[in-house]
Amino acid sequence: MLEIRHDVPPGVLAVRAGGRLTREEYDTVLLPVVEDALREERHLRCLCEVAADYRGLGPAAAWEDLTLGLRAMHLFDGCAVVSDLGWIREYSRLAAFFLPCPVRVFGEGERDAAAAWLAGLPEGPGS
């Protein structure tokens, strides 16, 4: 399951992932939002919530995640990962070294702090 959440400050894109993600979910939920940002050259501040029942990506979803990320990477002002899953937290810290924007990892109980951190970032990749 992949869903956009709207209970965040303006300018923050909140996405919640649970279960096993499919390519169809990327195509219908996330792709339109990112393509709009690309077309408008609008920067993104992404809050990624990963639920306790998250089981990863199907092969087609993994490919879409990679290609979408490469096309839109320059638009990200920051990314906050919210999860209590140890492997997600460690993977996110490792991935942060390869991204041009700041990345922080928060526990599930720190979701509001993650949203506030994103909302307070200065505009521009790598700031």
MMTF fields as JSON, N, C-alpha, C and O atoms, coordinates in Angstrom:
{
  "mmtfVersion": "1.0.0",
  "mmtfProducer": "UNKNOWN",
  "numBonds": 507,
  "numAtoms": 508,
  "numGroups": 127,
  "numChains": 1,
  "numModels": 1,
  "chainsPerModel": [1],
  "groupsPerChain": [127],
  "chainIdList": ["A"],
  "bondAtomList": [4, 2, 8, 6, 12, 10, 16, 14, 20, 18, 24, 22, 28, 26, 32, 30, 36, 34, 40, 38, 44, 42, 48, 46, 52, 50, 56, 54, 60, 58, 64, 62, 68, 66, 72, 70, 76, 74, 80, 78, 84, 82, 88, 86, 92, 90, 96, 94, 100, 98, 104, 102, 108, 106, 112, 110, 116, 114, 120, 118, 124, 122, 128, 126, 132, 130, 136, 134, 140, 138, 144, 142, 148, 146, 152, 150, 156, 154, 160, 158, 164, 162, 168, 166, 172, 170, 176, 174, 180, 178, 184, 182, 188, 186, 192, 190, 196, 194, 200, 198, 204, 202, 208, 206, 212, 210, 216, 214, 220, 218, 224, 222, 228, 226, 232, 230, 236, 234, 240, 238, 244, 242, 248, 246, 252, 250, 256, 254, 260, 258, 264, 262, 268, 266, 272, 270, 276, 274, 280, 278, 284, 282, 288, 286, 292, 290, 296, 294, 300, 298, 304, 302, 308, 306, 312, 310, 316, 314, 320, 318, 324, 322, 328, 326, 332, 330, 336, 334, 340, 338, 344, 342, 348, 346, 352, 350, 356, 354, 360, 358, 364, 362, 368, 366, 372, 370, 376, 374, 380, 378, 384, 382, 388, 386, 392, 390, 396, 394, 400, 398, 404, 402, 408, 406, 412, 410, 416, 414, 420, 418, 424, 422, 428, 426, 432, 430, 436, 434, 440, 438, 444, 442, 448, 446, 452, 450, 456, 454, 460, 458, 464, 462, 468, 466, 472, 470, 476, 474, 480, 478, 484, 482, 488, 486, 492, 490, 496, 494, 500, 498, 504, 502],
  "bondOrderList": [1, 1, 1, 1, 1, 1, 1, 1, 1, 1, 1, 1, 1, 1, 1, 1, 1, 1, 1, 1, 1, 1, 1, 1, 1, 1, 1, 1, 1, 1, 1, 1, 1, 1, 1, 1, 1, 1, 1, 1, 1, 1, 1, 1, 1, 1, 1, 1, 1, 1, 1, 1, 1, 1, 1, 1, 1, 1, 1, 1, 1, 1, 1, 1, 1, 1, 1, 1, 1, 1, 1, 1, 1, 1, 1, 1, 1, 1, 1, 1, 1, 1, 1, 1, 1, 1, 1, 1, 1, 1, 1, 1, 1, 1, 1, 1, 1, 1, 1, 1, 1, 1, 1, 1, 1, 1, 1, 1, 1, 1, 1, 1, 1, 1, 1, 1, 1, 1, 1, 1, 1, 1, 1, 1, 1, 1],
  "groupList": [{"groupName": "MET", "atomNameList": ["N", "CA", "C", "O"], "elementList": ["N", "C", "C", "O"], "formalChargeList": [0, 0, 0, 0], "bondAtomList": [1, 0, 2, 1, 3, 2], "bondOrderList": [1, 1, 2], "singleLetterCode": "M", "chemCompType": "L-PEPTIDE LINKING"}, {"groupName": "LEU", "atomNameList": ["N", "CA", "C", "O"], "elementList": ["N", "C", "C", "O"], "formalChargeList": [0, 0, 0, 0], "bondAtomList": [1, 0, 2, 1, 3, 2], "bondOrderList": [1, 1, 2], "singleLetterCode": "L", "chemCompType": "L-PEPTIDE LINKING"}, {"groupName": "GLU", "atomNameList": ["N", "CA", "C", "O"], "elementList": ["N", "C", "C", "O"], "formalChargeList": [0, 0, 0, 0], "bondAtomList": [1, 0, 2, 1, 3, 2], "bondOrderList": [1, 1, 2], "singleLetterCode": "E", "chemCompType": "L-PEPTIDE LINKING"}, {"groupName": "ILE", "atomNameList": ["N", "CA", "C", "O"], "elementList": ["N", "C", "C", "O"], "formalChargeList": [0, 0, 0, 0], "bondAtomList": [1, 0, 2, 1, 3, 2], "bondOrderList": [1, 1, 2], "singleLetterCode": "I", "chemCompType": "L-PEPTIDE LINKING"}, {"groupName": "ARG", "atomNameList": ["N", "CA", "C", "O"], "elementList": ["N", "C", "C", "O"], "formalChargeList": [0, 0, 0, 0], "bondAtomList": [1, 0, 2, 1, 3, 2], "bondOrderList": [1, 1, 2], "singleLetterCode": "R", "chemCompType": "L-PEPTIDE LINKING"}, {"groupName": "HIS", "atomNameList": ["N", "CA", "C", "O"], "elementList": ["N", "C", "C", "O"], "formalChargeList": [0, 0, 0, 0], "bondAtomList": [1, 0, 2, 1, 3, 2], "bondOrderList": [1, 1, 2], "singleLetterCode": "H", "chemCompType": "L-PEPTIDE LINKING"}, {"groupName": "ASP", "atomNameList": ["N", "CA", "C", "O"], "elementList": ["N", "C", "C", "O"], "formalChargeList": [0, 0, 0, 0], "bondAtomList": [1, 0, 2, 1, 3, 2], "bondOrderList": [1, 1, 2], "singleLetterCode": "D", "chemCompType": "L-PEPTIDE LINKING"}, {"groupName": "VAL", "atomNameList": ["N", "CA", "C", "O"], "elementList": ["N", "C", "C", "O"], "formalChargeList": [0, 0, 0, 0], "bondAtomList": [1, 0, 2, 1, 3, 2], "bondOrderList": [1, 1, 2], "singleLetterCode": "V", "chemCompType": "L-PEPTIDE LINKING"}, {"groupName": "PRO", "atomNameList": ["N", "CA", "C", "O"], "elementList": ["N", "C", "C", "O"], "formalChargeList": [0, 0, 0, 0], "bondAtomList": [1, 0, 2, 1, 3, 2], "bondOrderList": [1, 1, 2], "singleLetterCode": "P", "chemCompType": "L-PEPTIDE LINKING"}, {"groupName": "GLY", "atomNameList": ["N", "CA", "C", "O"], "elementList": ["N", "C", "C", "O"], "formalChargeList": [0, 0, 0, 0], "bondAtomList": [1, 0, 2, 1, 3, 2], "bondOrderList": [1, 1, 2], "singleLetterCode": "G", "chemCompType": "PEPTIDE LINKING"}, {"groupName": "ALA", "atomNameList": ["N", "CA", "C", "O"], "elementList": ["N", "C", "C", "O"], "formalChargeList": [0, 0, 0, 0], "bondAtomList": [1, 0, 2, 1, 3, 2], "bondOrderList": [1, 1, 2], "singleLetterCode": "A", "chemCompType": "L-PEPTIDE LINKING"}, {"groupName": "THR", "atomNameList": ["N", "CA", "C", "O"], "elementList": ["N", "C", "C", "O"], "formalChargeList": [0, 0, 0, 0], "bondAtomList": [1, 0, 2, 1, 3, 2], "bondOrderList": [1, 1, 2], "singleLetterCode": "T", "chemCompType": "L-PEPTIDE LINKING"}, {"groupName": "TYR", "atomNameList": ["N", "CA", "C", "O"], "elementList": ["N", "C", "C", "O"], "formalChargeList": [0, 0, 0, 0], "bondAtomList": [1, 0, 2, 1, 3, 2], "bondOrderList": [1, 1, 2], "singleLetterCode": "Y", "chemCompType": "L-PEPTIDE LINKING"}, {"groupName": "CYS", "atomNameList": ["N", "CA", "C", "O"], "elementList": ["N", "C", "C", "O"], "formalChargeList": [0, 0, 0, 0], "bondAtomList": [1, 0, 2, 1, 3, 2], "bondOrderList": [1, 1, 2], "singleLetterCode": "C", "chemCompType": "L-PEPTIDE LINKING"}, {"groupName": "TRP", "atomNameList": ["N", "CA", "C", "O"], "elementList": ["N", "C", "C", "O"], "formalChargeList": [0, 0, 0, 0], "bondAtomList": [1, 0, 2, 1, 3, 2], "bondOrderList": [1, 1, 2], "singleLetterCode": "W", "chemCompType": "L-PEPTIDE LINKING"}, {"groupName": "PHE", "atomNameList": ["N", "CA", "C", "O"], "elementList": ["N", "C", "C", "O"], "formalChargeList": [0, 0, 0, 0], "bondAtomList": [1, 0, 2, 1, 3, 2], "bondOrderList": [1, 1, 2], "singleLetterCode": "F", "chemCompType": "L-PEPTIDE LINKING"}, {"groupName": "SER", "atomNameList": ["N", "CA", "C", "O"], "elementList": ["N", "C", "C", "O"], "formalChargeList": [0, 0, 0, 0], "bondAtomList": [1, 0, 2, 1, 3, 2], "bondOrderList": [1, 1, 2], "singleLetterCode": "S", "chemCompType": "L-PEPTIDE LINKING"}],
  "groupTypeList": [0, 1, 2, 3, 4, 5, 6, 7, 8, 8, 9, 7, 1, 10, 7, 4, 10, 9, 9, 4, 1, 11, 4, 2, 2, 12, 6, 11, 7, 1, 1, 8, 7, 7, 2, 6, 10, 1, 4, 2, 2, 4, 5, 1, 4, 13, 1, 13, 2, 7, 10, 10, 6, 12, 4, 9, 1, 9, 8, 10, 10, 10, 14, 2, 6, 1, 11, 1, 9, 1, 4, 10, 0, 5, 1, 15, 6, 9, 13, 10, 7, 7, 16, 6, 1, 9, 14, 3, 4, 2, 12, 16, 4, 1, 10, 10, 15, 15, 1, 8, 13, 8, 7, 4, 7, 15, 9, 2, 9, 2, 4, 6, 10, 10, 10, 10, 14, 1, 10, 9, 1, 8, 2, 9, 8, 9, 16],
  "groupIdList": [1, 2, 3, 4, 5, 6, 7, 8, 9, 10, 11, 12, 13, 14, 15, 16, 17, 18, 19, 20, 21, 22, 23, 24, 25, 26, 27, 28, 29, 30, 31, 32, 33, 34, 35, 36, 37, 38, 39, 40, 41, 42, 43, 44, 45, 46, 47, 48, 49, 50, 51, 52, 53, 54, 55, 56, 57, 58, 59, 60, 61, 62, 63, 64, 65, 66, 67, 68, 69, 70, 71, 72, 73, 74, 75, 76, 77, 78, 79, 80, 81, 82, 83, 84, 85, 86, 87, 88, 89, 90, 91, 92, 93, 94, 95, 96, 97, 98, 99, 100, 101, 102, 103, 104, 105, 106, 107, 108, 109, 110, 111, 112, 113, 114, 115, 116, 117, 118, 119, 120, 121, 122, 123, 124, 125, 126, 127],
  "secStructList": [7, 3, 3, 3, 3, 7, 7, 1, 7, 6, 6, 3, 3, 3, 3, 3, 3, 7, 1, 3, 3, 7, 2, 2, 2, 0, 0, 0, 0, 0, 2, 2, 2, 2, 2, 2, 2, 2, 2, 2, 6, 7, 7, 3, 3, 3, 3, 3, 3, 3, 7, 6, 6, 7, 7, 3, 3, 7, 2, 2, 2, 2, 2, 2, 2, 2, 2, 2, 2, 2, 2, 2, 4, 4, 4, 3, 3, 3, 3, 3, 3, 3, 7, 7, 7, 2, 2, 2, 2, 2, 2, 2, 2, 2, 2, 2, 6, 6, 7, 1, 1, 7, 3, 3, 3, 3, 7, 4, 4, 4, 2, 2, 2, 2, 2, 2, 2, 2, 2, 6, 1, 7, 1, 1, 6, 6, 7],
  "xCoordList": [0.84, 0.0, 0.899, 1.858, 0.566, 1.272, 0.213, -0.698, 0.341, -0.649, 0.004, 1.017, -0.611, -0.206, -0.984, -2.2, -0.283, -0.927, -0.956, -0.038, -2.016, -2.183, -2.104, -2.355, -1.766, -1.728, -0.324, 0.194, 0.279, 1.625, 1.63, 0.694, 2.67, 2.742, 2.765, 3.167, 2.34, 2.415, 3.846, 4.803, 3.97, 5.286, 5.94, 7.006, 5.319, 5.862, 5.012, 3.786, 5.663, 5.002, 5.156, 6.274, 4.05, 4.089, 3.57, 2.471, 4.38, 4.037, 4.156, 5.147, 3.14, 3.163, 3.187, 2.372, 4.126, 4.278, 4.058, 4.567, 3.297, 3.067, 2.877, 2.603, 3.018, 2.869, 3.965, 5.09, 3.634, 4.577, 4.119, 2.992, 4.995, 4.63, 4.722, 5.603, 3.791, 3.746, 4.03, 3.985, 4.316, 4.539, 3.268, 3.335, 2.109, 0.846, 0.642, 0.113, 1.059, 0.941, 1.835, 1.422, 3.039, 3.926, 3.292, 3.294, 2.751, 2.178, 0.964, 0.777, 0.142, -1.095, -0.969, -1.704, -0.069, 0.026, 1.19, 0.984, 2.375, 3.567, 3.988, 4.378, 3.916, 4.37, 3.7, 4.404, 2.381, 1.764, 2.282, 2.457, 2.524, 3.008, 4.412, 4.701, 5.273, 6.655, 6.722, 7.493, 5.928, 5.922, 5.424, 5.936, 4.433, 3.978, 5.12, 5.333, 5.852, 6.973, 8.056, 8.634, 8.329, 9.315, 8.87, 9.659, 7.624, 7.095, 7.123, 7.428, 6.801, 6.74, 8.082, 8.212, 9.083, 10.387, 10.227, 10.893, 9.328, 9.013, 9.824, 9.893, 10.426, 11.216, 10.311, 9.158, 10.865, 10.118, 10.816, 12.043, 10.015, 10.473, 9.643, 8.442, 10.282, 9.544, 9.647, 10.738, 8.487, 8.392, 7.935, 6.807, 8.799, 8.514, 8.26, 9.178, 7.004, 6.649, 6.658, 6.023, 7.368, 7.429, 6.808, 7.347, 5.664, 4.895, 5.585, 6.446, 5.195, 5.78, 5.53, 6.296, 4.467, 4.156, 4.793, 4.489, 5.669, 6.311, 7.154, 7.946, 6.975, 7.7, 8.565, 9.096, 8.715, 9.608, 8.875, 7.661, 9.669, 9.185, 9.182, 10.09, 8.167, 8.223, 9.267, 9.657, 9.741, 10.799, 10.446, 11.291, 9.236, 8.855, 8.781, 9.141, 8.324, 8.265, 9.672, 9.923, 10.585, 11.968, 12.591, 13.295, 12.334, 12.858, 12.255, 12.972, 10.945, 10.288, 10.847, 11.056, 11.089, 11.644, 13.012, 13.297, 13.842, 15.176, 15.114, 15.755, 14.357, 14.315, 13.633, 14.061, 12.583, 11.907, 12.842, 12.912, 13.552, 14.498, 15.606, 15.976, 16.133, 17.202, 16.714, 17.442, 15.488, 14.949, 14.639, 14.762, 14.236, 13.753, 14.71, 14.413, 15.836, 16.742, 17.108, 17.237, 17.273, 17.691, 16.61, 16.891, 15.389, 14.292, 14.169, 13.46, 14.832, 14.635, 15.441, 16.659, 14.721, 15.355, 15.724, 16.644, 15.016, 15.276, 14.347, 13.295, 14.753, 13.95, 14.025, 15.106, 12.85, 12.765, 12.148, 11.077, 12.808, 12.304, 11.798, 12.529, 10.544, 9.917, 9.594, 8.72, 10.3, 10.071, 10.762, 11.767, 10.195, 10.842, 11.504, 12.088, 11.417, 12.054, 13.565, 14.026, 14.321, 15.771, 16.425, 17.307, 16.013, 16.646, 16.335, 17.17, 15.162, 14.822, 15.655, 16.16, 15.797, 16.568, 18.035, 18.623, 18.612, 20.011, 20.168, 21.111, 19.261, 19.306, 19.203, 19.908, 18.338, 18.14, 19.399, 19.765, 20.051, 21.302, 22.384, 23.154, 22.439, 23.408, 23.066, 23.953, 21.808, 21.376, 21.639, 21.861, 21.615, 21.83, 23.173, 23.303, 24.164, 25.484, 25.463, 26.348, 24.463, 24.411, 23.402, 23.254, 22.72, 21.697, 22.209, 23.012, 21.748, 22.242, 21.528, 21.775, 20.656, 19.899, 20.075, 20.471, 19.784, 19.869, 18.791, 17.659, 19.171, 18.264, 18.385, 19.49, 17.248, 17.245, 16.268, 15.253, 16.58, 15.746, 15.11, 15.781, 13.808, 13.028, 12.254, 11.905, 11.989, 11.13, 9.668, 9.326, 8.802, 7.375, 6.779, 5.913, 7.225, 6.718, 7.224, 6.812, 8.112, 8.705, 8.221, 8.88, 7.085, 6.58, 6.387, 6.763, 5.813, 5.612, 6.949, 7.068, 7.946, 9.277, 9.884, 10.559, 9.648, 10.156, 9.519, 10.211, 8.212, 7.51, 7.989, 8.168, 8.196, 8.67, 10.087, 10.398, 10.945, 12.306, 12.271, 12.974, 11.454, 11.343, 10.815, 11.345, 9.774, 9.168, 10.163, 10.058, 11.116, 12.078, 13.334, 14.184, 13.48, 14.685, 14.713, 13.673, 15.899, 16.003, 15.805, 16.02, 15.4, 15.139, 16.445, 17.383, 16.474, 17.62, 18.26, 18.471, 18.581, 19.222, 20.534, 21.324, 20.744, 21.989, 22.131, 23.21, 21.034, 21.13, 21.061, 21.126],
  "yCoordList": [-1.165, 0.0, 1.247, 1.346, 2.157, 3.433, 4.52, 4.483, 5.496, 6.565, 7.906, 7.989, 8.952, 10.321, 10.766, 10.584, 11.347, 11.884, 13.4, 14.007, 14.009, 15.457, 16.201, 17.405, 15.514, 16.125, 16.618, 16.336, 17.361, 17.9, 19.382, 19.855, 20.112, 21.528, 21.718, 20.812, 22.878, 23.165, 23.013, 23.391, 22.456, 22.271, 20.947, 20.636, 20.154, 18.841, 17.777, 17.79, 16.863, 15.722, 14.54, 14.093, 14.032, 12.894, 11.654, 11.65, 10.604, 9.34, 8.246, 8.178, 7.392, 6.27, 4.971, 4.764, 4.094, 2.807, 1.682, 1.72, 0.686, -0.493, -1.695, -1.544, -2.878, -4.092, -4.212, -3.759, -4.821, -4.954, -4.021, -4.129, -3.105, -2.105, -2.661, -3.458, -2.217, -2.653, -1.491, -0.329, -1.801, -0.794, 0.027, 1.237, -0.634, 0.06, 1.15, 2.218, 0.884, 1.901, 3.099, 4.244, 2.844, 3.944, 4.765, 5.996, 4.06, 4.74, 5.589, 6.657, 5.138, 5.867, 6.836, 7.822, 6.584, 7.406, 8.391, 9.594, 7.916, 8.757, 9.419, 10.587, 8.705, 9.225, 10.548, 11.463, 10.692, 11.976, 13.161, 14.254, 12.959, 14.034, 14.456, 15.648, 13.491, 13.804, 14.382, 15.307, 13.849, 14.402, 15.847, 16.669, 16.167, 17.56, 18.446, 19.536, 17.985, 18.761, 18.948, 20.029, 17.906, 18.02, 19.041, 19.887, 18.966, 19.869, 21.322, 22.237, 21.518, 22.867, 23.327, 24.466, 22.434, 22.696, 23.125, 24.044, 22.439, 22.718, 21.77, 20.568, 22.321, 21.51, 20.683, 21.036, 19.565, 18.639, 18.459, 18.408, 18.368, 17.991, 16.785, 16.896, 15.632, 14.372, 13.733, 13.502, 13.458, 12.709, 11.305, 11.12, 10.333, 8.943, 8.136, 7.862, 7.76, 6.917, 5.462, 5.114, 4.629, 3.214, 2.45, 2.429, 1.823, 1.126, -0.166, -0.703, -0.64, -1.858, -3.082, -4.045, -3.059, -4.206, -4.117, -4.933, -3.14, -2.961, -4.186, -4.653, -4.703, -5.898, -5.657, -6.608, -4.417, -4.129, -3.853, -3.649, -3.853, -3.514, -4.742, -5.571, -4.857, -5.837, -5.392, -4.225, -6.282, -5.91, -4.699, -3.826, -4.627, -3.499, -2.214, -1.147, -2.303, -1.125, -0.651, 0.552, -1.587, -1.209, -0.461, 0.53, -0.933, -0.254, 1.142, 2.104, 1.262, 2.569, 3.505, 4.689, 2.991, 3.793, 4.344, 5.521, 3.51, 3.93, 4.972, 6.018, 4.699, 5.628, 6.942, 8.008, 6.871, 8.089, 8.929, 10.149, 8.276, 8.982, 9.671, 10.803, 8.997, 9.592, 10.803, 11.786, 10.741, 11.865, 13.07, 14.211, 12.826, 13.912, 14.29, 15.203, 13.624, 13.834, 15.302, 15.753, 16.042, 17.447, 18.35, 19.492, 17.852, 18.659, 18.579, 19.388, 17.638, 17.413, 18.38, 18.492, 19.083, 19.944, 19.135, 19.501, 18.044, 17.209, 16.026, 16.016, 15.023, 13.812, 13.364, 13.252, 13.11, 12.568, 11.184, 11.016, 10.204, 8.838, 8.571, 8.738, 8.157, 7.887, 6.403, 5.91, 5.7, 4.258, 3.751, 4.301, 2.687, 1.987, 0.689, -0.033, 0.385, -0.814, -0.589, 0.319, -1.415, -1.253, -1.269, -0.454, -2.175, -2.279, -1.067, -0.664, -0.486, 0.727, 1.901, 2.701, 2.001, 3.089, 3.024, 4.047, 1.824, 1.665, 1.905, 2.575, 1.369, 1.587, 3.079, 3.575, 3.788, 5.22, 6.007, 6.938, 5.641, 6.325, 6.085, 6.989, 4.877, 4.567, 5.326, 5.91, 5.328, 6.008, 7.513, 8.155, 8.074, 9.517, 9.971, 11.114, 9.094, 9.457, 9.691, 10.361, 9.146, 9.225, 10.253, 10.427, 10.923, 11.885, 13.314, 13.608, 14.209, 15.583, 16.484, 17.69, 15.919, 16.711, 16.103, 14.945, 16.881, 16.312, 15.247, 15.375, 14.212, 13.115, 12.87, 12.773, 12.772, 12.435, 11.306, 11.186, 10.483, 9.338, 9.614, 10.035, 9.374, 9.611, 8.344, 7.549, 8.164, 7.075, 7.422, 8.582, 6.402, 6.631, 7.692, 8.457, 7.748, 8.742, 10.149, 11.088, 10.31, 11.608, 12.179, 13.04, 11.706, 12.141, 13.656, 14.282, 14.248, 15.698, 16.442, 17.465, 15.926, 16.547, 16.425, 17.343, 15.306, 15.123, 16.128, 16.738, 16.308, 17.27, 18.696, 19.484, 19.023, 20.363, 20.593, 21.683, 19.578, 19.702, 20.0, 20.892, 19.257, 19.479, 20.874, 21.566, 21.281, 22.594, 23.724, 24.789, 23.506, 24.546, 24.578, 25.445, 23.649, 23.62, 24.81, 25.232, 25.343, 26.37, 25.709, 24.506, 26.486, 25.935, 25.706, 26.498, 24.598, 24.3, 22.99, 22.729, 22.143, 20.859, 21.031, 21.93, 20.149, 20.139, 21.225, 21.416, 21.957, 23.051, 22.543, 23.332],
  "zCoordList": [0.0, 0.0, 0.0, 0.765, -0.854, -0.946, -0.986, -1.813, -0.081, -0.046, 0.26, 0.955, -0.282, 0.015, 1.243, 1.314, 2.207, 3.412, 3.3, 2.749, 3.826, 3.696, 5.034, 5.082, 6.099, 7.426, 7.784, 8.865, 6.848, 7.03, 6.643, 5.998, 7.03, 6.656, 5.14, 4.409, 4.666, 3.223, 2.717, 3.392, 1.527, 0.935, 1.264, 0.731, 2.141, 2.505, 1.823, 1.929, 1.13, 0.511, 1.459, 1.715, 1.98, 2.902, 2.191, 1.636, 2.219, 1.582, 2.634, 3.36, 2.713, 3.652, 2.868, 1.969, 3.211, 2.544, 3.545, 4.665, 3.129, 3.938, 3.032, 1.842, 3.587, 2.786, 1.739, 1.951, 0.615, -0.506, -1.619, -2.103, -2.022, -3.016, -4.433, -4.755, -5.265, -6.652, -7.592, -7.186, -8.823, -9.866, -10.078, -10.292, -10.019, -10.217, -9.167, -9.474, -7.932, -6.88, -7.18, -6.997, -7.634, -8.023, -9.143, -9.108, -10.136, -11.299, -10.953, -11.535, -10.024, -9.725, -8.554, -8.499, -7.627, -6.417, -6.483, -6.323, -6.709, -6.59, -7.9, -7.903, -8.989, -10.267, -10.655, -11.081, -10.53, -10.906, -10.08, -10.617, -8.809, -7.945, -8.36, -8.461, -8.597, -8.963, -10.378, -10.63, -11.293, -12.65, -12.658, -13.418, -11.825, -11.702, -11.214, -11.746, -10.21, -9.675, -10.747, -10.86, -11.526, -12.598, -13.637, -14.057, -14.048, -15.06, -14.575, -15.34, -13.293, -12.72, -12.147, -11.699, -12.163, -11.545, -10.096, -9.619, -9.414, -8.013, -7.127, -7.385, -6.097, -5.173, -4.268, -4.021, -3.777, -2.931, -1.593, -1.51, -0.567, 0.775, 1.137, 1.38, 1.172, 1.253, 2.635, 3.156, 3.206, 4.453, 4.065, 3.606, 4.247, 3.875, 5.14, 5.913, 5.34, 6.477, 6.021, 5.025, 6.743, 6.409, 7.576, 8.682, 7.304, 8.334, 8.784, 8.087, 9.937, 10.501, 9.625, 9.681, 8.816, 7.956, 6.567, 5.696, 6.353, 5.05, 4.712, 5.531, 3.488, 3.059, 1.83, 1.257, 1.419, 0.309, -0.984, -1.015, -2.068, -3.405, -4.294, -4.226, -5.124, -6.19, -7.196, -7.181, -8.079, -9.035, -9.902, -10.098, -10.417, -11.266, -10.451, -10.947, -9.218, -8.348, -7.992, -7.92, -7.769, -7.466, -8.641, -8.446, -9.86, -11.045, -11.162, -11.437, -10.955, -11.031, -9.966, -10.231, -8.774, -7.685, -8.079, -7.858, -8.651, -9.066, -10.183, -10.087, -11.23, -12.361, -11.995, -12.437, -11.198, -10.762, -9.895, -10.046, -9.0, -8.14, -8.92, -8.61, -9.924, -10.725, -11.514, -11.654, -12.029, -12.803, -11.923, -12.37, -10.673, -9.812, -8.693, -7.924, -8.58, -7.448, -7.239, -6.101, -8.323, -8.221, -7.622, -7.256, -7.521, -6.981, -5.458, -4.859, -4.835, -3.404, -2.551, -2.687, -1.658, -0.655, 0.579, 1.31, 0.812, 1.981, 2.017, 1.378, 2.778, 2.932, 4.388, 4.967, 4.965, 6.322, 6.231, 5.647, 6.799, 6.824, 8.236, 9.212, 8.33, 9.622, 9.701, 8.988, 10.567, 10.714, 11.969, 12.419, 12.52, 13.623, 13.154, 13.962, 11.855, 11.31, 11.224, 10.533, 11.924, 11.96, 10.591, 10.322, 9.728, 8.413, 7.539, 6.729, 7.686, 6.936, 7.451, 6.663, 8.767, 9.364, 8.892, 8.54, 8.889, 8.469, 6.972, 6.55, 6.171, 4.726, 4.41, 3.532, 5.114, 4.886, 5.224, 4.506, 6.301, 6.671, 5.618, 5.298, 5.087, 4.035, 2.756, 2.133, 2.359, 1.134, 1.214, 0.188, 2.411, 2.588, 2.021, 1.582, 2.025, 1.498, -0.008, -0.541, -0.702, -2.158, -2.673, -3.882, -1.772, -2.17, -2.04, -1.154, -2.923, -2.919, -1.909, -1.878, -1.094, -0.125, 1.263, 1.389, 2.302, 3.648, 3.87, 3.403, 4.586, 4.932, 6.423, 6.958, 7.092, 8.516, 8.76, 8.073, 9.741, 10.106, 11.457, 12.4, 11.54, 12.751, 13.112, 12.239, 14.405, 14.848, 14.607, 14.377, 14.662, 14.411, 15.326, 14.901, 16.561, 17.503, 17.244, 17.924, 16.268, 15.95, 14.613, 14.03, 14.133, 12.823, 12.761, 11.77, 13.796, 13.802, 13.746, 13.071, 14.454, 14.418, 13.017, 12.552, 12.352, 10.987, 10.043, 9.228, 10.143, 9.289, 9.565, 8.637, 10.833, 11.195, 10.668, 10.188, 10.754, 10.228, 8.733, 8.26, 7.99, 6.551, 6.241, 5.372, 6.953, 6.706, 6.964, 6.354, 7.851, 8.196, 7.356, 7.56, 6.406, 5.562, 4.602, 4.096, 4.357, 3.305, 1.937, 1.788, 0.959, -0.366, -1.112, -1.03, -1.842, -2.701, -2.323, -1.139, -3.313, -3.044, -2.302, -2.591, -1.342, -0.612, 0.418, 0.979, 0.68, 1.656, 3.073, 4.015]
}
